[in-house]
Amino acid sequence: MLRAVIPVDELSSVLSTEFPKYVGKSFPKMKLAGLQYTVIEVGSGEQYGRWRAGFYRAAKGPIEFDGKLQPL
């Protein structure tokens, strides 16, 4: 499990090749069928541009996501 806190305005640069799917205001219930993905939470006071409050699922796995976070 990877946990990171980054400003919402920097999410677009971290996820430059995709825009995660919005999955709702509560933590998503997803099967762990071997797929790796990253869950992103945008807090209610952190909306920015197209990022609204709630949870998103990104296709990038934690290792890929971590690689993008390192330069920050």
PQR file of N, CA, C, O and H, with PARSE charges and radii, in Angstrom:
ATOM      1  N   MET A   1       0.838  -1.167   0.000 -0.4000 1.5000
ATOM      2  CA  MET A   1       0.000   0.000   0.000 -0.0000 2.0000
ATOM      3  C   MET A   1       0.890   1.240   0.000  0.5500 1.7000
ATOM      4  O   MET A   1       1.826   1.352   0.792 -0.5500 1.4000
ATOM      5  N   LEU A   2       0.590   2.136  -0.875 -0.4000 1.5000
ATOM      6  CA  LEU A   2       1.295   3.412  -0.973 -0.0000 2.0000
ATOM      7  C   LEU A   2       0.336   4.500  -0.541  0.5500 1.7000
ATOM      8  O   LEU A   2      -0.814   4.538  -0.978 -0.5500 1.4000
ATOM      9  H   LEU A   2      -0.170   2.045  -1.519  0.4000 1.0000
ATOM     10  N   ARG A   3       0.812   5.385   0.319 -0.4000 1.5000
ATOM     11  CA  ARG A   3       0.008   6.532   0.707 -0.0000 2.0000
ATOM     12  C   ARG A   3       0.838   7.773   0.458  0.5500 1.7000
ATOM     13  O   ARG A   3       2.006   7.850   0.840 -0.5500 1.4000
ATOM     14  H   ARG A   3       1.746   5.354   0.675  0.4000 1.0000
ATOM     15  N   ALA A   4       0.220   8.733  -0.182 -0.4000 1.5000
ATOM     16  CA  ALA A   4       0.916   9.986  -0.458 -0.0000 2.0000
ATOM     17  C   ALA A   4      -0.086  11.127  -0.380  0.5500 1.7000
ATOM     18  O   ALA A   4      -1.265  10.954  -0.688 -0.5500 1.4000
ATOM     19  H   ALA A   4      -0.729   8.671  -0.492  0.4000 1.0000
ATOM     20  N   VAL A   5       0.385  12.271   0.025 -0.4000 1.5000
ATOM     21  CA  VAL A   5      -0.447  13.464   0.042 -0.0000 2.0000
ATOM     22  C   VAL A   5       0.227  14.458  -0.891  0.5500 1.7000
ATOM     23  O   VAL A   5       1.365  14.873  -0.672 -0.5500 1.4000
ATOM     24  H   VAL A   5       1.343  12.411   0.275  0.4000 1.0000
ATOM     25  N   ILE A   6      -0.502  14.829  -1.935 -0.4000 1.5000
ATOM     26  CA  ILE A   6       0.016  15.821  -2.877 -0.0000 2.0000
ATOM     27  C   ILE A   6      -1.086  16.824  -3.169  0.5500 1.7000
ATOM     28  O   ILE A   6      -2.267  16.491  -3.070 -0.5500 1.4000
ATOM     29  H   ILE A   6      -1.427  14.492  -2.113  0.4000 1.0000
ATOM     30  N   PRO A   7      -0.716  18.045  -3.527 -0.5600 1.5000
ATOM     31  CA  PRO A   7      -1.728  19.039  -3.882  0.2800 2.0000
ATOM     32  C   PRO A   7      -2.532  18.573  -5.104  0.5500 1.7000
ATOM     33  O   PRO A   7      -1.981  18.000  -6.043 -0.5500 1.4000
ATOM     34  N   VAL A   8      -3.814  18.826  -5.072 -0.4000 1.5000
ATOM     35  CA  VAL A   8      -4.695  18.391  -6.159 -0.0000 2.0000
ATOM     36  C   VAL A   8      -4.250  18.984  -7.496  0.5500 1.7000
ATOM     37  O   VAL A   8      -4.378  18.328  -8.531 -0.5500 1.4000
ATOM     38  H   VAL A   8      -4.262  19.292  -4.309  0.4000 1.0000
ATOM     39  N   ASP A   9      -3.737  20.199  -7.491 -0.4000 1.5000
ATOM     40  CA  ASP A   9      -3.316  20.807  -8.754 -0.0000 2.0000
ATOM     41  C   ASP A   9      -2.130  20.086  -9.392  0.5500 1.7000
ATOM     42  O   ASP A   9      -1.832  20.324 -10.562 -0.5500 1.4000
ATOM     43  H   ASP A   9      -3.633  20.731  -6.651  0.4000 1.0000
ATOM     44  N   GLU A  10      -1.449  19.212  -8.651 -0.4000 1.5000
ATOM     45  CA  GLU A  10      -0.335  18.444  -9.216 -0.0000 2.0000
ATOM     46  C   GLU A  10      -0.752  17.051  -9.681  0.5500 1.7000
ATOM     47  O   GLU A  10       0.055  16.342 -10.283 -0.5500 1.4000
ATOM     48  H   GLU A  10      -1.691  19.019  -7.701  0.4000 1.0000
ATOM     49  N   LEU A  11      -1.995  16.643  -9.415 -0.4000 1.5000
ATOM     50  CA  LEU A  11      -2.448  15.319  -9.837 -0.0000 2.0000
ATOM     51  C   LEU A  11      -2.393  15.136 -11.348  0.5500 1.7000
ATOM     52  O   LEU A  11      -2.023  14.066 -11.832 -0.5500 1.4000
ATOM     53  H   LEU A  11      -2.651  17.218  -8.926  0.4000 1.0000
ATOM     54  N   SER A  12      -2.754  16.159 -12.085 -0.4000 1.5000
ATOM     55  CA  SER A  12      -2.752  16.046 -13.544 -0.0000 2.0000
ATOM     56  C   SER A  12      -1.366  15.743 -14.086  0.5500 1.7000
ATOM     57  O   SER A  12      -1.237  14.986 -15.048 -0.5500 1.4000
ATOM     58  H   SER A  12      -3.055  17.028 -11.692  0.4000 1.0000
ATOM     59  N   SER A  13      -0.329  16.312 -13.494 -0.4000 1.5000
ATOM     60  CA  SER A  13       1.021  16.030 -13.977 -0.0000 2.0000
ATOM     61  C   SER A  13       1.472  14.628 -13.587  0.5500 1.7000
ATOM     62  O   SER A  13       2.235  14.003 -14.323 -0.5500 1.4000
ATOM     63  H   SER A  13      -0.433  16.927 -12.713  0.4000 1.0000
ATOM     64  N   VAL A  14       1.017  14.126 -12.452 -0.4000 1.5000
ATOM     65  CA  VAL A  14       1.361  12.774 -12.020 -0.0000 2.0000
ATOM     66  C   VAL A  14       0.654  11.746 -12.889  0.5500 1.7000
ATOM     67  O   VAL A  14       1.207  10.683 -13.173 -0.5500 1.4000
ATOM     68  H   VAL A  14       0.396  14.633 -11.855  0.4000 1.0000
ATOM     69  N   LEU A  15      -0.557  12.055 -13.308 -0.4000 1.5000
ATOM     70  CA  LEU A  15      -1.363  11.140 -14.114 -0.0000 2.0000
ATOM     71  C   LEU A  15      -1.489  11.668 -15.541  0.5500 1.7000
ATOM     72  O   LEU A  15      -2.584  11.678 -16.103 -0.5500 1.4000
ATOM     73  H   LEU A  15      -1.006  12.918 -13.077  0.4000 1.0000
ATOM     74  N   SER A  16      -0.396  12.097 -16.118 -0.4000 1.5000
ATOM     75  CA  SER A  16      -0.414  12.791 -17.393 -0.0000 2.0000
ATOM     76  C   SER A  16      -1.005  11.991 -18.558  0.5500 1.7000
ATOM     77  O   SER A  16      -1.499  12.592 -19.512 -0.5500 1.4000
ATOM     78  H   SER A  16       0.493  12.088 -15.661  0.4000 1.0000
ATOM     79  N   THR A  17      -0.970  10.681 -18.511 -0.4000 1.5000
ATOM     80  CA  THR A  17      -1.454   9.896 -19.645 -0.0000 2.0000
ATOM     81  C   THR A  17      -2.887   9.409 -19.481  0.5500 1.7000
ATOM     82  O   THR A  17      -3.422   8.768 -20.386 -0.5500 1.4000
ATOM     83  H   THR A  17      -0.568  10.192 -17.736  0.4000 1.0000
ATOM     84  N   GLU A  18      -3.509   9.694 -18.367 -0.4000 1.5000
ATOM     85  CA  GLU A  18      -4.887   9.238 -18.152 -0.0000 2.0000
ATOM     86  C   GLU A  18      -5.612  10.176 -17.201  0.5500 1.7000
ATOM     87  O   GLU A  18      -4.989  10.936 -16.460 -0.5500 1.4000
ATOM     88  H   GLU A  18      -3.075  10.215 -17.632  0.4000 1.0000
ATOM     89  N   PHE A  19      -6.928  10.111 -17.232 -0.4000 1.5000
ATOM     90  CA  PHE A  19      -7.714  10.786 -16.214 -0.0000 2.0000
ATOM     91  C   PHE A  19      -8.481   9.698 -15.491  0.5500 1.7000
ATOM     92  O   PHE A  19      -9.284   9.001 -16.111 -0.5500 1.4000
ATOM     93  H   PHE A  19      -7.434   9.494 -17.834  0.4000 1.0000
ATOM     94  N   PRO A  20      -8.255   9.533 -14.192 -0.5600 1.5000
ATOM     95  CA  PRO A  20      -8.892   8.455 -13.441  0.2800 2.0000
ATOM     96  C   PRO A  20     -10.416   8.520 -13.477  0.5500 1.7000
ATOM     97  O   PRO A  20     -11.002   9.586 -13.664 -0.5500 1.4000
ATOM     98  N   LYS A  21     -11.035   7.379 -13.296 -0.4000 1.5000
ATOM     99  CA  LYS A  21     -12.490   7.278 -13.283 -0.0000 2.0000
ATOM    100  C   LYS A  21     -13.022   7.681 -11.918  0.5500 1.7000
ATOM    101  O   LYS A  21     -12.570   7.167 -10.895 -0.5500 1.4000
ATOM    102  H   LYS A  21     -10.559   6.513 -13.144  0.4000 1.0000
ATOM    103  N   TYR A  22     -13.977   8.596 -11.901 -0.4000 1.5000
ATOM    104  CA  TYR A  22     -14.627   9.005 -10.658 -0.0000 2.0000
ATOM    105  C   TYR A  22     -15.521   7.859 -10.205  0.5500 1.7000
ATOM    106  O   TYR A  22     -16.344   7.374 -10.981 -0.5500 1.4000
ATOM    107  H   TYR A  22     -14.343   9.014 -12.732  0.4000 1.0000
ATOM    108  N   VAL A  23     -15.368   7.415  -8.943 -0.4000 1.5000
ATOM    109  CA  VAL A  23     -16.144   6.273  -8.457 -0.0000 2.0000
ATOM    110  C   VAL A  23     -17.081   6.623  -7.300  0.5500 1.7000
ATOM    111  O   VAL A  23     -17.726   5.730  -6.750 -0.5500 1.4000
ATOM    112  H   VAL A  23     -14.700   7.809  -8.312  0.4000 1.0000
ATOM    113  N   GLY A  24     -17.173   7.889  -6.919 -0.4000 1.5000
ATOM    114  CA  GLY A  24     -18.150   8.300  -5.913 -0.0000 2.0000
ATOM    115  C   GLY A  24     -17.549   8.976  -4.698  0.5500 1.7000
ATOM    116  O   GLY A  24     -16.341   9.193  -4.606 -0.5500 1.4000
ATOM    117  H   GLY A  24     -16.650   8.615  -7.366  0.4000 1.0000
ATOM    118  N   LYS A  25     -18.440   9.303  -3.767 -0.4000 1.5000
ATOM    119  CA  LYS A  25     -18.022  10.037  -2.571 -0.0000 2.0000
ATOM    120  C   LYS A  25     -17.585   9.142  -1.433  0.5500 1.7000
ATOM    121  O   LYS A  25     -17.052   9.635  -0.439 -0.5500 1.4000
ATOM    122  H   LYS A  25     -19.421   9.127  -3.842  0.4000 1.0000
ATOM    123  N   SER A  26     -17.796   7.829  -1.546 -0.4000 1.5000
ATOM    124  CA  SER A  26     -17.334   6.914  -0.503 -0.0000 2.0000
ATOM    125  C   SER A  26     -16.295   5.973  -1.091  0.5500 1.7000
ATOM    126  O   SER A  26     -16.254   5.751  -2.301 -0.5500 1.4000
ATOM    127  H   SER A  26     -18.229   7.428  -2.353  0.4000 1.0000
ATOM    128  N   PHE A  27     -15.450   5.419  -0.215 -0.4000 1.5000
ATOM    129  CA  PHE A  27     -14.364   4.555  -0.674 -0.0000 2.0000
ATOM    130  C   PHE A  27     -14.942   3.403  -1.499  0.5500 1.7000
ATOM    131  O   PHE A  27     -15.885   2.742  -1.064 -0.5500 1.4000
ATOM    132  H   PHE A  27     -15.483   5.599   0.768  0.4000 1.0000
ATOM    133  N   PRO A  28     -14.386   3.163  -2.679 -0.5600 1.5000
ATOM    134  CA  PRO A  28     -14.960   2.154  -3.576  0.2800 2.0000
ATOM    135  C   PRO A  28     -14.781   0.725  -3.072  0.5500 1.7000
ATOM    136  O   PRO A  28     -13.770   0.389  -2.455 -0.5500 1.4000
ATOM    137  N   LYS A  29     -15.772  -0.098  -3.346 -0.4000 1.5000
ATOM    138  CA  LYS A  29     -15.695  -1.526  -3.049 -0.0000 2.0000
ATOM    139  C   LYS A  29     -15.372  -2.220  -4.362  0.5500 1.7000
ATOM    140  O   LYS A  29     -16.219  -2.319  -5.250 -0.5500 1.4000
ATOM    141  H   LYS A  29     -16.593   0.175  -3.848  0.4000 1.0000
ATOM    142  N   MET A  30     -14.140  -2.697  -4.477 -0.4000 1.5000
ATOM    143  CA  MET A  30     -13.697  -3.340  -5.710 -0.0000 2.0000
ATOM    144  C   MET A  30     -13.079  -4.684  -5.389  0.5500 1.7000
ATOM    145  O   MET A  30     -12.439  -4.854  -4.351 -0.5500 1.4000
ATOM    146  H   MET A  30     -13.452  -2.617  -3.756  0.4000 1.0000
ATOM    147  N   LYS A  31     -13.270  -5.630  -6.278 -0.4000 1.5000
ATOM    148  CA  LYS A  31     -12.665  -6.941  -6.106 -0.0000 2.0000
ATOM    149  C   LYS A  31     -11.167  -6.846  -6.356  0.5500 1.7000
ATOM    150  O   LYS A  31     -10.718  -6.070  -7.199 -0.5500 1.4000
ATOM    151  H   LYS A  31     -13.790  -5.491  -7.121  0.4000 1.0000
ATOM    152  N   LEU A  32     -10.412  -7.625  -5.631 -0.4000 1.5000
ATOM    153  CA  LEU A  32      -8.958  -7.643  -5.788 -0.0000 2.0000
ATOM    154  C   LEU A  32      -8.562  -8.793  -6.708  0.5500 1.7000
ATOM    155  O   LEU A  32      -7.794  -9.668  -6.308 -0.5500 1.4000
ATOM    156  H   LEU A  32     -10.777  -8.255  -4.946  0.4000 1.0000
ATOM    157  N   ALA A  33      -9.064  -8.799  -7.903 -0.4000 1.5000
ATOM    158  CA  ALA A  33      -8.842  -9.895  -8.849 -0.0000 2.0000
ATOM    159  C   ALA A  33      -7.487  -9.784  -9.538  0.5500 1.7000
ATOM    160  O   ALA A  33      -7.402  -9.968 -10.752 -0.5500 1.4000
ATOM    161  H   ALA A  33      -9.687  -8.088  -8.228  0.4000 1.0000
ATOM    162  N   GLY A  34      -6.443  -9.493  -8.802 -0.4000 1.5000
ATOM    163  CA  GLY A  34      -5.111  -9.423  -9.372 -0.0000 2.0000
ATOM    164  C   GLY A  34      -4.802  -8.130 -10.099  0.5500 1.7000
ATOM    165  O   GLY A  34      -3.663  -7.919 -10.514 -0.5500 1.4000
ATOM    166  H   GLY A  34      -6.512  -9.344  -7.816  0.4000 1.0000
ATOM    167  N   LEU A  35      -5.778  -7.267 -10.262 -0.4000 1.5000
ATOM    168  CA  LEU A  35      -5.529  -6.005 -10.945 -0.0000 2.0000
ATOM    169  C   LEU A  35      -4.886  -5.012  -9.989  0.5500 1.7000
ATOM    170  O   LEU A  35      -5.252  -4.929  -8.817 -0.5500 1.4000
ATOM    171  H   LEU A  35      -6.703  -7.439  -9.925  0.4000 1.0000
ATOM    172  N   GLN A  36      -3.940  -4.275 -10.499 -0.4000 1.5000
ATOM    173  CA  GLN A  36      -3.328  -3.232  -9.686 -0.0000 2.0000
ATOM    174  C   GLN A  36      -3.873  -1.895 -10.146  0.5500 1.7000
ATOM    175  O   GLN A  36      -3.933  -1.613 -11.342 -0.5500 1.4000
ATOM    176  H   GLN A  36      -3.643  -4.343 -11.452  0.4000 1.0000
ATOM    177  N   TYR A  37      -4.260  -1.094  -9.207 -0.4000 1.5000
ATOM    178  CA  TYR A  37      -4.772   0.227  -9.504 -0.0000 2.0000
ATOM    179  C   TYR A  37      -4.486   1.119  -8.309  0.5500 1.7000
ATOM    180  O   TYR A  37      -4.071   0.644  -7.252 -0.5500 1.4000
ATOM    181  H   TYR A  37      -4.212  -1.324  -8.235  0.4000 1.0000
ATOM    182  N   THR A  38      -4.708   2.393  -8.481 -0.4000 1.5000
ATOM    183  CA  THR A  38      -4.482   3.359  -7.420 -0.0000 2.0000
ATOM    184  C   THR A  38      -5.803   4.062  -7.137  0.5500 1.7000
ATOM    185  O   THR A  38      -6.504   4.470  -8.062 -0.5500 1.4000
ATOM    186  H   THR A  38      -5.045   2.779  -9.339  0.4000 1.0000
ATOM    187  N   VAL A  39      -6.142   4.202  -5.861 -0.4000 1.5000
ATOM    188  CA  VAL A  39      -7.336   4.934  -5.456 -0.0000 2.0000
ATOM    189  C   VAL A  39      -6.878   6.299  -4.968  0.5500 1.7000
ATOM    190  O   VAL A  39      -5.971   6.409  -4.144 -0.5500 1.4000
ATOM    191  H   VAL A  39      -5.572   3.869  -5.109  0.4000 1.0000
ATOM    192  N   ILE A  40      -7.516   7.326  -5.487 -0.4000 1.5000
ATOM    193  CA  ILE A  40      -7.165   8.710  -5.162 -0.0000 2.0000
ATOM    194  C   ILE A  40      -8.369   9.357  -4.497  0.5500 1.7000
ATOM    195  O   ILE A  40      -9.495   9.225  -4.976 -0.5500 1.4000
ATOM    196  H   ILE A  40      -8.253   7.236  -6.157  0.4000 1.0000
ATOM    197  N   GLU A  41      -8.131  10.056  -3.393 -0.4000 1.5000
ATOM    198  CA  GLU A  41      -9.212  10.790  -2.734 -0.0000 2.0000
ATOM    199  C   GLU A  41      -8.955  12.285  -2.854  0.5500 1.7000
ATOM    200  O   GLU A  41      -7.854  12.765  -2.580 -0.5500 1.4000
ATOM    201  H   GLU A  41      -7.216  10.162  -3.004  0.4000 1.0000
ATOM    202  N   VAL A  42      -9.977  13.006  -3.264 -0.4000 1.5000
ATOM    203  CA  VAL A  42      -9.938  14.466  -3.291 -0.0000 2.0000
ATOM    204  C   VAL A  42     -10.916  14.915  -2.212  0.5500 1.7000
ATOM    205  O   VAL A  42     -12.114  14.641  -2.298 -0.5500 1.4000
ATOM    206  H   VAL A  42     -10.871  12.616  -3.486  0.4000 1.0000
ATOM    207  N   GLY A  43     -10.407  15.600  -1.206 -0.4000 1.5000
ATOM    208  CA  GLY A  43     -11.234  16.046  -0.085 -0.0000 2.0000
ATOM    209  C   GLY A  43     -12.228  17.121  -0.483  0.5500 1.7000
ATOM    210  O   GLY A  43     -12.083  17.756  -1.527 -0.5500 1.4000
ATOM    211  H   GLY A  43      -9.434  15.822  -1.136  0.4000 1.0000
ATOM    212  N   SER A  44     -13.236  17.322   0.353 -0.4000 1.5000
ATOM    213  CA  SER A  44     -14.308  18.265   0.028 -0.0000 2.0000
ATOM    214  C   SER A  44     -13.823  19.708  -0.131  0.5500 1.7000
ATOM    215  O   SER A  44     -14.435  20.483  -0.867 -0.5500 1.4000
ATOM    216  H   SER A  44     -13.354  16.806   1.202  0.4000 1.0000
ATOM    217  N   GLY A  45     -12.759  20.072   0.532 -0.4000 1.5000
ATOM    218  CA  GLY A  45     -12.246  21.429   0.392 -0.0000 2.0000
ATOM    219  C   GLY A  45     -11.098  21.540  -0.603  0.5500 1.7000
ATOM    220  O   GLY A  45     -10.443  22.580  -0.680 -0.5500 1.4000
ATOM    221  H   GLY A  45     -12.262  19.443   1.130  0.4000 1.0000
ATOM    222  N   GLU A  46     -10.846  20.471  -1.368 -0.4000 1.5000
ATOM    223  CA  GLU A  46      -9.681  20.431  -2.255 -0.0000 2.0000
ATOM    224  C   GLU A  46     -10.017  20.378  -3.740  0.5500 1.7000
ATOM    225  O   GLU A  46      -9.124  20.151  -4.556 -0.5500 1.4000
ATOM    226  H   GLU A  46     -11.378  19.627  -1.305  0.4000 1.0000
ATOM    227  N   GLN A  47     -11.276  20.581  -4.111 -0.4000 1.5000
ATOM    228  CA  GLN A  47     -11.625  20.520  -5.525 -0.0000 2.0000
ATOM    229  C   GLN A  47     -10.755  21.490  -6.315  0.5500 1.7000
ATOM    230  O   GLN A  47     -10.400  22.570  -5.843 -0.5500 1.4000
ATOM    231  H   GLN A  47     -12.001  20.765  -3.447  0.4000 1.0000
ATOM    232  N   TYR A  48     -10.427  21.072  -7.524 -0.4000 1.5000
ATOM    233  CA  TYR A  48      -9.572  21.923  -8.363 -0.0000 2.0000
ATOM    234  C   TYR A  48      -9.854  21.568  -9.819  0.5500 1.7000
ATOM    235  O   TYR A  48      -9.694  20.414 -10.217 -0.5500 1.4000
ATOM    236  H   TYR A  48     -10.715  20.195  -7.908  0.4000 1.0000
ATOM    237  N   GLY A  49     -10.267  22.533 -10.603 -0.4000 1.5000
ATOM    238  CA  GLY A  49     -10.539  22.276 -12.019 -0.0000 2.0000
ATOM    239  C   GLY A  49     -11.528  21.143 -12.191  0.5500 1.7000
ATOM    240  O   GLY A  49     -12.634  21.191 -11.654 -0.5500 1.4000
ATOM    241  H   GLY A  49     -10.397  23.470 -10.280  0.4000 1.0000
ATOM    242  N   ARG A  50     -11.138  20.132 -12.931 -0.4000 1.5000
ATOM    243  CA  ARG A  50     -12.043  19.004 -13.174 -0.0000 2.0000
ATOM    244  C   ARG A  50     -12.041  17.974 -12.047  0.5500 1.7000
ATOM    245  O   ARG A  50     -12.788  16.997 -12.106 -0.5500 1.4000
ATOM    246  H   ARG A  50     -10.239  20.093 -13.367  0.4000 1.0000
ATOM    247  N   TRP A  51     -11.221  18.178 -11.032 -0.4000 1.5000
ATOM    248  CA  TRP A  51     -11.162  17.266  -9.885 -0.0000 2.0000
ATOM    249  C   TRP A  51     -12.236  17.662  -8.886  0.5500 1.7000
ATOM    250  O   TRP A  51     -12.125  18.703  -8.238 -0.5500 1.4000
ATOM    251  H   TRP A  51     -10.615  18.972 -10.984  0.4000 1.0000
ATOM    252  N   ARG A  52     -13.271  16.849  -8.755 -0.4000 1.5000
ATOM    253  CA  ARG A  52     -14.309  17.120  -7.758 -0.0000 2.0000
ATOM    254  C   ARG A  52     -14.087  16.230  -6.541  0.5500 1.7000
ATOM    255  O   ARG A  52     -13.359  15.240  -6.615 -0.5500 1.4000
ATOM    256  H   ARG A  52     -13.361  16.004  -9.281  0.4000 1.0000
ATOM    257  N   ALA A  53     -14.714  16.582  -5.428 -0.4000 1.5000
ATOM    258  CA  ALA A  53     -14.539  15.819  -4.188 -0.0000 2.0000
ATOM    259  C   ALA A  53     -15.031  14.386  -4.359  0.5500 1.7000
ATOM    260  O   ALA A  53     -16.067  14.144  -4.979 -0.5500 1.4000
ATOM    261  H   ALA A  53     -15.306  17.386  -5.368  0.4000 1.0000
ATOM    262  N   GLY A  54     -14.286  13.454  -3.810 -0.4000 1.5000
ATOM    263  CA  GLY A  54     -14.660  12.054  -3.860 -0.0000 2.0000
ATOM    264  C   GLY A  54     -13.469  11.179  -4.185  0.5500 1.7000
ATOM    265  O   GLY A  54     -12.318  11.588  -4.029 -0.5500 1.4000
ATOM    266  H   GLY A  54     -13.445  13.651  -3.306  0.4000 1.0000
ATOM    267  N   PHE A  55     -13.758   9.964  -4.640 -0.4000 1.5000
ATOM    268  CA  PHE A  55     -12.725   8.973  -4.917 -0.0000 2.0000
ATOM    269  C   PHE A  55     -12.620   8.692  -6.410  0.5500 1.7000
ATOM    270  O   PHE A  55     -13.616   8.706  -7.135 -0.5500 1.4000
ATOM    271  H   PHE A  55     -14.692   9.632  -4.766  0.4000 1.0000
ATOM    272  N   TYR A  56     -11.404   8.438  -6.848 -0.4000 1.5000
ATOM    273  CA  TYR A  56     -11.104   8.113  -8.246 -0.0000 2.0000
ATOM    274  C   TYR A  56     -10.291   6.831  -8.285  0.5500 1.7000
ATOM    275  O   TYR A  56      -9.549   6.527  -7.352 -0.5500 1.4000
ATOM    276  H   TYR A  56     -10.595   8.427  -6.260  0.4000 1.0000
ATOM    277  N   ARG A  57     -10.435   6.080  -9.372 -0.4000 1.5000
ATOM    278  CA  ARG A  57      -9.627   4.874  -9.577 -0.0000 2.0000
ATOM    279  C   ARG A  57      -8.767   5.110 -10.812  0.5500 1.7000
ATOM    280  O   ARG A  57      -9.275   5.372 -11.903 -0.5500 1.4000
ATOM    281  H   ARG A  57     -11.038   6.327 -10.130  0.4000 1.0000
ATOM    282  N   ALA A  58      -7.449   5.010 -10.617 -0.4000 1.5000
ATOM    283  CA  ALA A  58      -6.501   5.178 -11.720 -0.0000 2.0000
ATOM    284  C   ALA A  58      -5.982   3.809 -12.131  0.5500 1.7000
ATOM    285  O   ALA A  58      -5.749   2.949 -11.282 -0.5500 1.4000
ATOM    286  H   ALA A  58      -7.037   4.797  -9.732  0.4000 1.0000
ATOM    287  N   ALA A  59      -5.801   3.608 -13.421 -0.4000 1.5000
ATOM    288  CA  ALA A  59      -5.323   2.324 -13.932 -0.0000 2.0000
ATOM    289  C   ALA A  59      -3.869   2.062 -13.552  0.5500 1.7000
ATOM    290  O   ALA A  59      -3.433   0.912 -13.532 -0.5500 1.4000
ATOM    291  H   ALA A  59      -5.990   4.306 -14.111  0.4000 1.0000
ATOM    292  N   LYS A  60      -3.125   3.108 -13.254 -0.4000 1.5000
ATOM    293  CA  LYS A  60      -1.729   2.921 -12.851 -0.0000 2.0000
ATOM    294  C   LYS A  60      -1.664   2.209 -11.509  0.5500 1.7000
ATOM    295  O   LYS A  60      -2.416   2.528 -10.588 -0.5500 1.4000
ATOM    296  H   LYS A  60      -3.480   4.042 -13.271  0.4000 1.0000
ATOM    297  N   GLY A  61      -0.774   1.258 -11.406 -0.4000 1.5000
ATOM    298  CA  GLY A  61      -0.560   0.571 -10.140 -0.0000 2.0000
ATOM    299  C   GLY A  61       0.272   1.424  -9.209  0.5500 1.7000
ATOM    300  O   GLY A  61       0.823   2.442  -9.630 -0.5500 1.4000
ATOM    301  H   GLY A  61      -0.163   0.999 -12.154  0.4000 1.0000
ATOM    302  N   PRO A  62       0.374   1.029  -7.952 -0.5600 1.5000
ATOM    303  CA  PRO A  62       1.121   1.817  -6.967  0.2800 2.0000
ATOM    304  C   PRO A  62       2.588   2.050  -7.334  0.5500 1.7000
ATOM    305  O   PRO A  62       3.130   3.115  -7.039 -0.5500 1.4000
ATOM    306  N   ILE A  63       3.232   1.084  -7.965 -0.4000 1.5000
ATOM    307  CA  ILE A  63       4.649   1.255  -8.318 -0.0000 2.0000
ATOM    308  C   ILE A  63       4.803   2.329  -9.386  0.5500 1.7000
ATOM    309  O   ILE A  63       5.682   3.184  -9.280 -0.5500 1.4000
ATOM    310  H   ILE A  63       2.791   0.219  -8.205  0.4000 1.0000
ATOM    311  N   GLU A  64       3.959   2.296 -10.415 -0.4000 1.5000
ATOM    312  CA  GLU A  64       3.999   3.336 -11.456 -0.0000 2.0000
ATOM    313  C   GLU A  64       3.693   4.706 -10.855  0.5500 1.7000
ATOM    314  O   GLU A  64       4.366   5.691 -11.157 -0.5500 1.4000
ATOM    315  H   GLU A  64       3.245   1.602 -10.502  0.4000 1.0000
ATOM    316  N   PHE A  65       2.675   4.756 -10.007 -0.4000 1.5000
ATOM    317  CA  PHE A  65       2.274   6.007  -9.370 -0.0000 2.0000
ATOM    318  C   PHE A  65       3.416   6.555  -8.519  0.5500 1.7000
ATOM    319  O   PHE A  65       3.695   7.753  -8.544 -0.5500 1.4000
ATOM    320  H   PHE A  65       2.127   3.956  -9.762  0.4000 1.0000
ATOM    321  N   ASP A  66       4.073   5.675  -7.768 -0.4000 1.5000
ATOM    322  CA  ASP A  66       5.194   6.083  -6.936 -0.0000 2.0000
ATOM    323  C   ASP A  66       6.327   6.658  -7.779  0.5500 1.7000
ATOM    324  O   ASP A  66       6.959   7.639  -7.388 -0.5500 1.4000
ATOM    325  H   ASP A  66       3.847   4.701  -7.747  0.4000 1.0000
ATOM    326  N   GLY A  67       6.582   6.053  -8.924 -0.4000 1.5000
ATOM    327  CA  GLY A  67       7.633   6.552  -9.812 -0.0000 2.0000
ATOM    328  C   GLY A  67       7.377   7.984 -10.265  0.5500 1.7000
ATOM    329  O   GLY A  67       8.312   8.767 -10.435 -0.5500 1.4000
ATOM    330  H   GLY A  67       6.069   5.256  -9.242  0.4000 1.0000
ATOM    331  N   LYS A  68       6.111   8.319 -10.459 -0.4000 1.5000
ATOM    332  CA  LYS A  68       5.753   9.699 -10.851 -0.0000 2.0000
ATOM    333  C   LYS A  68       5.833  10.658  -9.672  0.5500 1.7000
ATOM    334  O   LYS A  68       6.041  11.857  -9.858 -0.5500 1.4000
ATOM    335  H   LYS A  68       5.352   7.683 -10.321  0.4000 1.0000
ATOM    336  N   LEU A  69       5.669  10.135  -8.457 -0.4000 1.5000
ATOM    337  CA  LEU A  69       5.719  10.997  -7.269 -0.0000 2.0000
ATOM    338  C   LEU A  69       7.134  11.349  -6.852  0.5500 1.7000
ATOM    339  O   LEU A  69       7.353  12.407  -6.262 -0.5500 1.4000
ATOM    340  H   LEU A  69       5.501   9.161  -8.306  0.4000 1.0000
ATOM    341  N   GLN A  70       8.094  10.496  -7.142 -0.4000 1.5000
ATOM    342  CA  GLN A  70       9.469  10.699  -6.700 -0.0000 2.0000
ATOM    343  C   GLN A  70      10.032  12.076  -7.059  0.5500 1.7000
ATOM    344  O   GLN A  70      10.652  12.709  -6.205 -0.5500 1.4000
ATOM    345  H   GLN A  70       7.917   9.636  -7.622  0.4000 1.0000
ATOM    346  N   PRO A  71       9.840  12.568  -8.299 -0.5600 1.5000
ATOM    347  CA  PRO A  71      10.388  13.892  -8.640  0.2800 2.0000
ATOM    348  C   PRO A  71       9.740  15.049  -7.872  0.5500 1.7000
ATOM    349  O   PRO A  71      10.331  16.122  -7.757 -0.5500 1.4000
ATOM    350  N   LEU A  72       8.531  14.836  -7.347 -0.4000 1.5000
ATOM    351  CA  LEU A  72       7.870  15.911  -6.628 -0.0000 2.0000
ATOM    352  C   LEU A  72       8.527  16.136  -5.283  0.5500 1.7000
ATOM    353  O   LEU A  72       8.102  17.011  -4.528 -0.5500 1.4000
ATOM    354  H   LEU A  72       8.051  13.963  -7.440  0.4000 1.0000
TER
END
